[in-house]
């Protein structure tokens, strides 16, 4: 039996700790006499952290190599405190309830899950217990002793308080004693039905006289009985607040003493303030960099007749009914390079429409007109369109790691929107299912008689956008088939597309479009997608393997295209099945493709088809 080395044991302990749902007792680990110095709260981009990381791995390289073949690398228990602190903070933030789904159940136990990793070794546990920055996010829970320990271990660092209204009442004394270093108040739960205790107490979130010189962030929900954080409290500290996030909150927008905001999130207004009040509030905060507004049901759907300049805006998210969104869109003026996300998925019951391509395309034309009029206008470099009407466009500088420049989600249903129990309405993640460098995506379904109405509306939307600089196009078509003429019509003005990837039978129409000039009767016919150098076919339904006539048409069209301009063809399909044509028949067809001059053929297993090991068996 193999001997268990220390490094193997450490890895085993890490695996156990990461999968351990329990929380070890913090009281059992009193701080020993010998303590490490608290790790500075460095982020991964911080020079001090990077230098420490570099020094650590330089030491590992020296031990590994140069002259000592038997040298063993240091185990994970030898990581320096700076790196350990960064790891622990990443784990702590990963279970932060303010970044979880709305159904996330807040509990002190869950907030302490990150601490289980410190069971790896004594040094890890000691580092975690002695680093005050790890204890600055304080979840107010039922265990008063643990809450007190959070305050004690955070020493004098700025605090971020996570609270439910009931917990805020229970811990009001210690919160009040530490109010001078509270930097953020974040509500992570709604109030319980019992509210008597709140009427008797003077909560820190309701007493405007409490001094909080460091307070910069407030996140709060609407409370059916009484708000745990009052508008008066906000106004008392308004001159310092940098981030405000409210859900269904009766904020007194007419008071404009909040003038230093950088981030504003508003969800639902329940008819308690007008769009004019909201615009006035935005106008009084010229430093705003992020605005997220959703599910606001205005009493009047008339346009405001005024414009508001937001010169520092970097991200705008507007969600709700088409009219409500358009009202705010038309009233705001911001830099052309700001990230814009429009979610039109919750139309008001007063507007009787569903999928109206005319309304959507008209709206898009207005957006394009406004953007193109800007002196800093840049054409779109990538495009992504889904069958449900979602549209993402952007530039090369913000793909794939940045937000799209424009995000639009078309109406899907007619329903009354209700505020969610989440102070941040986060937009759909445009990279959730994007694993490769896809710069354009079209996704639609087919009806029995060709393209469905929804598909045609999606294609109509394409015509509203400037795709002249588009480089990569990805289409995931489920049973659809665009004709050659439709391909020419929709993408003839995108001459810079270099790579196309698609699935199912749509590759037939596309290959025909590649082989056919756009204007065959002109003296000098124009080539469709003249910059194309890579074409990838994903065939999960085995269309190519099943139908010999499909193989023959593809062969003819691809030969004609390669004669005009060389390119690379990549084919992918599932493994061979007895239901489909003979593997040797497919291999013969692949040989014919590989013999085409100007065509570089690559198989689904990423091996080159020209290799004898593939083609010359048997």
Secondary structure, 3 states (H helix, E strand, C coil): CCCCCHHHHHHHHHHHHHCCCCCCCCCCCCCCCCCCCCCCCCCCCCHHHHHHHHHHHHHHHHHHCCCCCCCCCCCHHHCCHHHHHHHHHHHHHHCCHHHCCCCCCCCHHHHCHHHHHHHHCHHHHHHHHHCHHHHCEEECCCCHHHHHHHHHHCCCCCEEEEECHHHHHHCHHHHHHCHHHEEEEEECCCCCCCCHHHHHCCCCCCCCCCCCCCCCEEEEECCCCCCCCCHHHHHHCHHHCCEEEEECCCCCCCCCCCCCCCEEEEECCCCCCCHHHHHHHHHCCCCCCEEEEECCCCCCCCCCCCCEEECCCCEEEEECCHHHHHHHHHHEEECCCCEEEEECCCECCCCCCCCCHHHHHHHHHHHHHHHHCCCCCCCCCEEEECCCCCEEEECHHHCCCCCCCEEEECCCCECCCCCCCCCCCCCCCCCCCCCCCCCCEECCEEECCEECHHHHHHHHHHCCCCCCCCCEEEECCECCCCCHHHHHHHHCCCCCCCEEEEECCHHHHHHHHHHCCCCCCCCCCCCCCCCCCEEEEEECCCHHHHCHHHHHHHHHHHHHHHHHCCEEEEEEECCCCCCCCCHHHHHHHHHHHHCCCCEEEECCCCCECCCHHHHCCC
